[in-house]
């Protein structure tokens, strides 16, 4: 789809417009101005599933993982999430952070219990 991003020179807001016809007038949806500057949009180059799995199989990505350290596992899971992109869902990083906090809290509780002799 031809979606273009513009910056309004009047109100300085950034907008995205679907342009179906090049002769179509571009108008700011915030202030109604026609004084817009087209911006360079970011784009994504999709990877095949095979390329993503191959990237994860690289031993260099596993070197700093300590499976007994929740923070280390959270970093690795975030790397894996970046490789798989949106397929893992929007709240993937939030869930990883939550799990790491729970594991760290559980680990500190068990350390206190074992140090007190219980």
PyMOL commands that set and color helices and strands:
alter all, ss='L'
color gray80, all
select helices_A, chain A and resi 49-56+59-61+70-88+92-115
alter helices_A, ss='H'
color red, helices_A
select strands_A, chain A and resi 3-8+14-18+36-38
alter strands_A, ss='S'
color yellow, strands_A
deselect
rebuild
show_as cartoon
